[in-house]
Amino acid sequence: MATLKDVKIGQTVRVKKLTGDGAVKRRIMDMGITKGVEIYVRKVAPLGDPVEITVRGYELSLRKADAEMIEVES
């Protein structure tokens, strides 16, 4: 099971499943990250936090803890 945290810079992946509880999951979904959407990983900060992604045509920064809750597939 790969999560968004494991994806390398420059890769595009598809969201398979969101884990986590209510409020956090809802916040991730409100950002446009839903099942089946494609995510392109633009940058990862030197210490791994945050991860910069492009989703639905806009740029977004996610904490590593949030990225761990997003299961992805190539």
Secondary structure as UniProt FT lines:
FT   STRAND          2..3
FT   HELIX           4..6
FT   TURN            9..10
FT   STRAND          12..18
FT   HELIX           22..30
FT   TURN            31..32
FT   TURN            35..36
FT   STRAND          38..44
FT   TURN            46..47
FT   STRAND          51..55
FT   TURN            56..57
FT   STRAND          58..62
FT   HELIX           64..67
FT   TURN            68..69
FT   STRAND          70..73
//
